[in-house]
Amino acid sequence: MVERRSIDVIPDEERHGTAFSQFTLWLGANLQITTVVTGALAVVFGGDVVWSVTALLLGNLVGGAVMALHSAQGPRLGLPQMISSRAQFGVRGAVVPLVLVVVMYVGFFASGSVLAGQAVGKLTHLGPVPGIVLFALVTGVMATVGYRVIHALGRVASVVCALAFVYLGIRLLDHADLADMAHRHHFSLPIFLLAMSLSASWQLAFGPYVADYSRYLPRTTSARATFGWTLAGTVLGAQWSMTFGVLVAATAGAAFVDDQVGYVVGLGGTGLIASFLYFVIALGKLTVNVLNTYGGFMSIVTSVSGFRGQRVLSRRARSAYIAGIMTAGTLVALAGRNSFLDSFADFLLFLLTFFTPWSAINLVDYYLISRERYDLAALSDPDGRYGGWRWTALLVYGIGVAVQLPFLATSFYTGPLVEPLGGADISWIVGLVVPAVLYGVLGARRAGRVTRDAGAAGRARVNS
């Protein structure tokens, strides 16, 4: 059960599983309380039920498709997700997006620990602060064990959490007047785009580590099957949870905003039922927080190995990396637990600004320019084919971030073009399209030059 691999290529003889494993993993990872809160934010910020659910679905489909395209890279390459960034940014240049990815993991670990800590604190009667610490310790142990236990946890969570959400949905319908909610709809483009951004950012944030959990699949696994099962699991799980969040926020209002975990558990009942629901909340958060810890470990090792060349880690080093992420995330959770809701919304939109350009560059390079073929040995050699720093990709990435700023709307910064658009935030759309087109043009030209140079060298050898 204890994983030995880290960022090295998974040999064919160690490959196992089927593409369906991606469905259960991502269904379980999305059927949890933070996804519920993300959906509820669409109503908290002024949306109605009908248009909020519609916008969230569109965002989940668009963001989920991008995320699933990354997942399909895993069986073909047999590598963690961010290693493939070296083909675009260089063996050392990939550290630029990697630093931001690590910040993301710590942030998601912290936000998950706040809600899970409330549940664990109630379940154990220890209170939220000891609950956060205890939850973090369990997360660290499971992330250290690695890949097999992560998928096993996903299978359990997908069943247990689905049953709990069915029960909670039935209980919620006893309190909610769906006919009245459907009647009181009013379309607002800025709120619609905000809701779409929330769900799209939720999905896009999985992109930097999704292939970490498909890389052990046999090389013969169909890319279409990996894409399809990943997309189905992540969209179904996220939309189910977010729709529940929309209905809860529309029904409960301030009661939910003030105590998300307490309200959801209270909706289900008391006594043993309440204890079970606290357990389900902790289980759902454990599933995704293990992903965040494991992905953070992979990203840090990828960053360090780009400069040191180290690809194989001892168990002690693995444990040390994971402990560092766990400690940082726990400290952030303890510091920000009293202002969770506002901080989490800004955190999601902040992430979107930095990861949409990375996704665009990675996918255009892998599927359109490189045609799903990478020189795996060169991904670890700064003097090899991909070099240490690839300035074209880094320039496009910087432009991709910069062009979003005029369209970005958060509590701490609002771009100058937001008001002319009626307050709508379309930064993530700009952040996908502009770098995709720009890198497609520049990357294709560079690939053409490399091909011509290789052809000329070959002809010279023949002539000589």
C-alpha positions as CSV (number, residue, x, y, z in Angstrom):
1,M,0.0,0.0,0.0
2,V,2.9,2.4,0.7
3,E,3.9,4.2,-2.5
4,R,7.5,4.2,-3.5
5,R,7.3,6.4,-6.6
6,S,7.3,10.2,-6.6
7,I,8.0,12.2,-9.8
8,D,9.8,9.4,-11.7
9,V,8.1,7.7,-14.7
10,I,5.8,4.8,-13.7
11,P,7.1,1.6,-15.4
12,D,4.6,-0.4,-17.4
13,E,4.8,-3.4,-15.0
14,E,3.6,-1.2,-12.1
15,R,0.6,0.2,-14.0
16,H,-2.8,-0.9,-12.8
17,G,-6.5,0.1,-12.6
18,T,-9.1,1.2,-15.1
19,A,-10.3,4.6,-16.3
20,F,-13.5,4.2,-14.1
21,S,-11.3,4.8,-11.1
22,Q,-11.2,8.5,-12.2
23,F,-15.0,8.7,-11.9
24,T,-15.1,7.5,-8.3
25,L,-12.1,9.6,-7.2
26,W,-13.5,12.9,-8.6
27,L,-17.0,12.2,-7.6
28,G,-15.9,11.7,-4.0
29,A,-13.6,14.7,-4.1
30,N,-16.5,17.0,-5.1
31,L,-19.2,15.6,-2.8
32,Q,-18.1,17.7,0.1
33,I,-18.9,20.8,2.2
34,T,-16.5,23.2,0.5
35,T,-18.2,22.5,-2.9
36,V,-21.5,23.2,-1.2
37,V,-20.2,26.6,0.0
38,T,-18.9,27.4,-3.5
39,G,-22.4,26.9,-4.9
40,A,-24.0,28.9,-2.0
41,L,-21.7,31.9,-2.8
42,A,-23.6,32.4,-6.1
43,V,-26.8,33.2,-4.0
44,V,-24.9,35.0,-1.2
45,F,-23.6,37.4,-3.9
46,G,-27.1,38.2,-5.2
47,G,-28.0,35.4,-7.6
48,D,-31.3,33.6,-7.8
49,V,-31.8,29.8,-7.8
50,V,-32.6,29.3,-11.5
51,W,-29.8,31.4,-13.1
52,S,-27.3,30.4,-10.4
53,V,-27.7,26.7,-11.0
54,T,-27.5,27.3,-14.8
55,A,-24.3,29.4,-14.5
56,L,-22.7,26.9,-12.2
57,L,-23.4,24.1,-14.6
58,L,-21.9,26.0,-17.5
59,G,-18.8,26.8,-15.4
60,N,-18.4,23.1,-14.3
61,L,-18.7,21.9,-17.9
62,V,-16.2,24.3,-19.3
63,G,-13.7,24.1,-16.4
64,G,-14.3,20.3,-16.1
65,A,-13.5,19.7,-19.8
66,V,-10.2,21.6,-19.4
67,M,-9.4,19.6,-16.2
68,A,-10.3,16.3,-17.8
69,L,-8.0,17.0,-20.8
70,H,-5.1,17.3,-18.3
71,S,-6.2,14.0,-16.7
72,A,-5.9,12.2,-20.1
73,Q,-2.2,13.0,-20.1
74,G,-1.5,10.7,-17.1
75,P,-1.6,7.2,-18.7
76,R,0.3,8.4,-21.8
77,L,3.2,10.1,-19.9
78,G,3.2,8.2,-16.6
79,L,4.3,11.4,-14.8
80,P,2.8,13.8,-12.3
81,Q,0.9,16.7,-13.9
82,M,3.4,19.6,-13.4
83,I,6.4,17.6,-14.7
84,S,4.9,18.0,-18.2
85,S,5.1,21.8,-17.7
86,R,8.8,21.5,-18.3
87,A,8.1,20.8,-22.0
88,Q,6.6,24.3,-22.2
89,F,8.5,26.3,-19.6
90,G,11.8,24.5,-19.4
91,V,13.2,22.1,-16.7
92,R,13.8,25.1,-14.4
93,G,11.4,27.6,-15.8
94,A,8.5,25.4,-14.7
95,V,9.2,26.6,-11.2
96,V,7.3,29.8,-12.0
97,P,3.8,28.2,-12.2
98,L,4.9,25.6,-9.6
99,V,5.4,28.2,-6.9
100,L,1.8,29.4,-7.4
101,V,0.6,25.8,-7.5
102,V,2.1,25.2,-4.1
103,V,0.4,28.3,-2.7
104,M,-2.9,26.9,-4.1
105,Y,-2.4,23.6,-2.3
106,V,-1.7,25.3,1.0
107,G,-4.8,27.5,0.5
108,F,-7.1,24.7,-0.3
109,F,-5.7,22.6,2.5
110,A,-6.4,25.5,4.9
111,S,-9.9,26.2,3.6
112,G,-10.8,22.5,3.8
113,S,-9.3,22.2,7.3
114,V,-11.5,25.1,8.6
115,L,-14.7,23.3,7.7
116,A,-13.5,19.8,8.5
117,G,-12.1,21.0,11.8
118,Q,-15.6,22.2,12.8
119,A,-17.0,18.8,12.0
120,V,-14.2,16.9,13.8
121,G,-14.4,19.2,16.7
122,K,-18.2,18.5,17.1
123,L,-17.8,14.8,16.5
124,T,-15.0,14.4,19.1
125,H,-16.3,17.2,21.4
126,L,-12.8,18.8,21.4
127,G,-13.7,22.0,19.7
128,P,-12.7,23.5,16.3
129,V,-9.0,24.2,16.9
130,P,-8.1,20.7,18.1
131,G,-10.4,19.4,15.4
132,I,-8.3,21.3,12.7
133,V,-5.1,19.9,14.1
134,L,-6.4,16.3,14.4
135,F,-7.8,16.5,10.8
136,A,-4.4,17.7,9.5
137,L,-2.5,14.9,11.1
138,V,-4.8,12.2,9.6
139,T,-4.5,13.9,6.2
140,G,-0.7,13.9,6.4
141,V,-0.6,10.2,7.2
142,M,-2.8,9.2,4.3
143,A,-0.9,11.4,1.9
144,T,2.3,9.7,3.0
145,V,0.9,6.3,2.2
146,G,0.1,7.6,-1.3
147,Y,-1.7,6.6,-4.5
148,R,-3.5,3.4,-3.6
149,V,-5.0,4.7,-0.4
150,I,-6.1,7.9,-2.2
151,H,-8.1,5.9,-4.7
152,A,-9.5,3.6,-2.0
153,L,-10.6,6.7,-0.1
154,G,-12.2,8.1,-3.2
155,R,-14.2,4.9,-3.7
156,V,-15.5,4.9,-0.1
157,A,-16.3,8.6,-0.1
158,S,-18.1,8.5,-3.5
159,V,-20.6,6.0,-2.0
160,V,-20.9,7.3,1.6
161,C,-21.1,11.0,0.6
162,A,-23.6,10.3,-2.2
163,L,-25.9,8.5,0.2
164,A,-25.6,11.4,2.7
165,F,-26.3,14.0,0.0
166,V,-29.4,12.0,-1.1
167,Y,-30.7,12.1,2.5
168,L,-29.9,15.7,3.0
169,G,-31.5,16.6,-0.3
170,I,-34.7,14.9,0.8
171,R,-34.6,16.8,4.1
172,L,-33.9,20.1,2.3
173,L,-36.9,19.7,0.0
174,D,-39.1,19.6,3.1
175,H,-38.0,23.1,3.9
176,A,-37.7,24.6,0.4
177,D,-40.5,25.9,-1.8
178,L,-39.1,25.0,-5.2
179,A,-42.0,26.5,-7.1
180,D,-41.6,29.8,-5.4
181,M,-37.8,29.8,-6.0
182,A,-38.2,29.0,-9.7
183,H,-40.8,31.8,-10.1
184,R,-38.5,34.4,-8.4
185,H,-35.8,34.5,-11.1
186,H,-34.1,37.6,-12.4
187,F,-31.2,37.5,-14.9
188,S,-28.2,39.6,-14.1
189,L,-25.2,39.2,-16.4
190,P,-22.5,40.2,-13.8
191,I,-23.9,37.8,-11.2
192,F,-24.3,35.1,-13.8
193,L,-20.7,35.4,-14.9
194,L,-19.6,35.5,-11.3
195,A,-21.3,32.2,-10.6
196,M,-19.9,30.7,-13.7
197,S,-16.4,31.9,-12.7
198,L,-16.8,30.3,-9.2
199,S,-17.5,26.8,-10.7
200,A,-15.0,27.1,-13.5
201,S,-12.3,28.1,-11.1
202,W,-13.2,25.2,-8.9
203,Q,-12.6,22.8,-11.7
204,L,-9.6,24.6,-13.2
205,A,-7.9,24.5,-9.8
206,F,-7.8,20.7,-10.1
207,G,-5.8,21.0,-13.4
208,P,-2.3,21.2,-11.9
209,Y,-2.6,17.9,-10.2
210,V,-5.3,15.8,-11.9
211,A,-2.8,13.7,-13.9
212,D,-1.1,12.7,-10.6
213,Y,-4.0,10.4,-10.0
214,S,-4.2,8.9,-13.5
215,R,-0.5,8.3,-14.1
216,Y,-0.6,4.7,-12.8
217,L,-3.2,3.6,-15.4
218,P,-1.9,1.3,-18.1
219,R,-0.4,3.0,-21.1
220,T,-3.0,1.4,-23.3
221,T,-5.9,3.1,-21.4
222,S,-7.9,5.1,-23.9
223,A,-7.5,8.9,-23.6
224,R,-11.1,9.2,-24.4
225,A,-12.1,6.9,-21.6
226,T,-9.9,8.8,-19.1
227,F,-11.3,12.1,-20.2
228,G,-14.9,10.9,-20.1
229,W,-14.8,9.3,-16.7
230,T,-12.9,12.2,-15.2
231,L,-15.3,14.7,-16.7
232,A,-18.4,12.7,-15.6
233,G,-17.1,12.3,-12.0
234,T,-16.0,15.9,-11.4
235,V,-19.0,17.6,-13.1
236,L,-21.6,15.3,-11.5
237,G,-20.1,15.7,-8.0
238,A,-19.5,19.4,-8.2
239,Q,-22.9,20.3,-9.7
240,W,-24.7,18.1,-7.2
241,S,-23.0,19.7,-4.3
242,M,-23.2,23.2,-5.7
243,T,-26.9,22.9,-6.5
244,F,-27.5,21.8,-2.9
245,G,-25.5,24.8,-1.8
246,V,-27.7,27.1,-3.9
247,L,-30.9,25.7,-2.4
248,V,-29.5,25.8,1.1
249,A,-28.4,29.5,0.8
250,A,-31.7,30.5,-0.8
251,T,-33.7,28.7,2.0
252,A,-31.6,29.5,5.1
253,G,-29.9,32.8,4.2
254,A,-27.9,34.1,7.2
255,A,-28.3,30.9,9.2
256,F,-26.2,29.1,6.7
257,V,-23.7,31.9,6.1
258,D,-23.0,32.2,9.8
259,D,-22.4,28.4,10.4
260,Q,-22.1,26.3,7.3
261,V,-21.3,23.0,8.9
262,G,-23.8,23.5,11.8
263,Y,-26.7,24.3,9.5
264,V,-26.1,21.3,7.2
265,V,-25.9,18.9,10.1
266,G,-28.9,20.5,11.8
267,L,-30.8,20.0,8.6
268,G,-30.2,16.3,8.8
269,G,-31.2,15.7,12.4
270,T,-29.8,15.1,15.8
271,G,-28.2,12.3,17.8
272,L,-26.6,9.5,15.8
273,I,-27.7,11.1,12.5
274,A,-25.9,14.3,13.4
275,S,-22.8,12.3,14.4
276,F,-22.9,10.5,11.1
277,L,-23.2,13.7,9.1
278,Y,-20.2,15.2,11.0
279,F,-18.3,12.1,10.0
280,V,-19.4,12.5,6.3
281,I,-18.3,16.1,6.2
282,A,-14.9,15.1,7.6
283,L,-14.6,12.2,5.2
284,G,-15.5,14.4,2.2
285,K,-12.9,17.0,3.2
286,L,-10.3,14.3,4.0
287,T,-10.6,13.0,0.4
288,V,-9.8,16.3,-1.2
289,N,-7.3,17.5,1.4
290,V,-5.3,14.3,0.8
291,L,-5.2,15.2,-2.9
292,N,-4.0,18.8,-2.0
293,T,-1.3,17.5,0.3
294,Y,-0.1,14.8,-2.1
295,G,-0.2,17.3,-5.1
296,G,1.7,19.9,-3.1
297,F,4.4,17.3,-2.2
298,M,4.7,16.4,-6.0
299,S,4.9,20.1,-6.9
300,I,7.6,20.9,-4.4
301,V,9.7,17.9,-5.4
302,T,9.3,18.9,-9.1
303,S,10.5,22.4,-8.3
304,V,13.5,21.2,-6.3
305,S,14.5,18.4,-8.8
306,G,14.6,20.9,-11.6
307,F,17.7,22.5,-10.0
308,R,19.1,19.4,-8.2
309,G,18.3,16.7,-10.6
310,Q,16.9,14.4,-7.9
311,R,14.0,12.1,-8.9
312,V,14.0,9.4,-6.3
313,L,13.1,10.2,-2.7
314,S,13.6,8.3,0.6
315,R,10.5,7.8,2.7
316,R,12.0,10.2,5.3
317,A,12.3,13.0,2.7
318,R,8.7,12.2,1.5
319,S,7.4,12.5,5.0
320,A,9.3,15.8,5.6
321,Y,7.8,17.4,2.4
322,I,4.3,16.4,3.4
323,A,4.8,17.5,7.0
324,G,5.8,20.9,5.7
325,I,2.7,21.4,3.6
326,M,0.5,20.1,6.4
327,T,2.0,22.5,8.9
328,A,1.7,25.5,6.6
329,G,-1.9,24.8,5.7
330,T,-2.8,24.2,9.3
331,L,-1.3,27.6,10.4
332,V,-3.2,29.4,7.6
333,A,-6.4,27.6,8.7
334,L,-6.0,28.6,12.3
335,A,-5.3,32.2,11.4
336,G,-8.1,32.7,8.9
337,R,-10.9,30.5,10.3
338,N,-13.0,33.4,11.5
339,S,-13.3,35.1,8.0
340,F,-13.6,32.0,6.0
341,L,-16.4,32.8,3.5
342,D,-15.1,36.1,2.2
343,S,-11.5,34.9,2.0
344,F,-12.4,31.7,0.2
345,A,-14.3,33.5,-2.6
346,D,-11.4,35.8,-3.2
347,F,-9.0,32.9,-3.1
348,L,-10.9,31.0,-5.8
349,L,-11.0,34.0,-8.1
350,F,-7.3,34.8,-7.4
351,L,-6.4,31.2,-8.4
352,L,-8.3,31.5,-11.6
353,T,-6.1,34.4,-12.7
354,F,-2.9,32.4,-12.5
355,F,-4.0,28.9,-13.6
356,T,-6.1,29.6,-16.7
357,P,-3.0,30.8,-18.7
358,W,-1.0,27.7,-17.5
359,S,-3.8,25.4,-18.6
360,A,-4.1,27.0,-22.0
361,I,-0.3,26.8,-22.6
362,N,0.0,23.2,-21.4
363,L,-3.0,21.9,-23.4
364,V,-2.1,23.7,-26.6
365,D,1.5,22.4,-26.4
366,Y,0.5,18.8,-25.5
367,Y,-2.4,18.2,-27.9
368,L,-1.8,20.6,-30.8
369,I,2.0,21.3,-31.1
370,S,3.7,18.2,-29.6
371,R,0.8,15.8,-30.6
372,E,0.9,14.0,-27.3
373,R,4.6,13.1,-27.7
374,Y,7.2,14.2,-25.2
375,D,10.9,13.2,-24.8
376,L,10.5,11.9,-21.2
377,A,14.3,11.8,-20.5
378,A,14.7,15.4,-21.6
379,L,12.1,16.5,-19.0
380,S,14.8,16.0,-16.4
381,D,17.7,17.4,-18.3
382,P,18.2,21.2,-18.2
383,D,20.8,20.9,-21.0
384,G,18.5,18.7,-23.1
385,R,15.8,19.3,-25.7
386,Y,13.6,21.5,-23.5
387,G,16.4,23.5,-21.9
388,G,16.5,25.1,-18.5
389,W,14.2,28.1,-19.3
390,R,11.9,28.5,-22.2
391,W,11.3,32.2,-22.4
392,T,8.6,32.1,-25.0
393,A,6.2,30.2,-22.7
394,L,7.1,32.3,-19.7
395,L,6.4,35.5,-21.7
396,V,3.1,34.2,-22.9
397,Y,2.2,33.1,-19.4
398,G,3.0,36.6,-18.1
399,I,0.9,38.2,-20.8
400,G,-1.9,35.7,-20.0
401,V,-1.9,36.9,-16.4
402,A,-1.6,40.6,-17.3
403,V,-4.4,40.7,-19.8
404,Q,-6.9,39.4,-17.2
405,L,-6.2,42.3,-14.8
406,P,-8.5,44.8,-16.5
407,F,-11.4,42.4,-16.3
408,L,-10.8,41.0,-12.8
409,A,-13.2,41.8,-10.0
410,T,-12.4,40.9,-6.4
411,S,-12.9,42.6,-3.0
412,F,-9.2,43.8,-3.0
413,Y,-8.9,44.8,-6.7
414,T,-11.3,45.7,-9.5
415,G,-10.1,46.2,-13.1
416,P,-11.0,49.3,-15.1
417,L,-13.0,47.3,-17.7
418,V,-15.3,45.7,-15.1
419,E,-17.6,48.7,-14.7
420,P,-18.2,49.2,-18.5
421,L,-19.2,45.5,-18.6
422,G,-21.8,46.0,-15.9
423,G,-19.6,44.6,-13.2
424,A,-19.1,41.3,-15.0
425,D,-15.9,39.4,-14.4
426,I,-14.8,37.7,-17.7
427,S,-11.1,37.6,-16.8
428,W,-10.9,33.8,-16.8
429,I,-12.3,33.6,-20.4
430,V,-9.6,36.1,-21.5
431,G,-7.0,34.1,-19.6
432,L,-7.9,31.0,-21.5
433,V,-8.3,32.4,-25.0
434,V,-5.4,34.9,-25.3
435,P,-2.5,32.7,-24.1
436,A,-3.9,29.7,-26.1
437,V,-3.9,31.7,-29.3
438,L,-0.6,33.4,-28.6
439,Y,1.2,30.3,-27.6
440,G,-0.3,28.3,-30.5
441,V,1.2,30.8,-33.0
442,L,4.6,31.2,-31.3
443,G,4.9,27.6,-30.3
444,A,4.1,26.4,-33.8
445,R,6.7,28.7,-35.3
446,R,9.3,27.4,-32.9
447,A,8.4,23.8,-33.5
448,G,8.6,24.4,-37.3
449,R,12.1,25.9,-36.9
450,V,13.2,22.9,-34.8
451,T,11.9,20.5,-37.4
452,R,13.6,22.4,-40.3
453,D,16.9,22.5,-38.3
454,A,16.7,18.8,-37.6
455,G,16.0,18.1,-41.3
456,A,18.9,20.2,-42.4
457,A,21.2,18.4,-40.0
458,G,20.0,15.1,-41.2
459,R,20.6,16.0,-44.9
460,A,24.1,17.3,-44.0
461,R,25.0,14.0,-42.4
462,V,23.7,12.1,-45.5
463,N,25.7,14.4,-47.8
464,S,28.8,14.0,-45.8
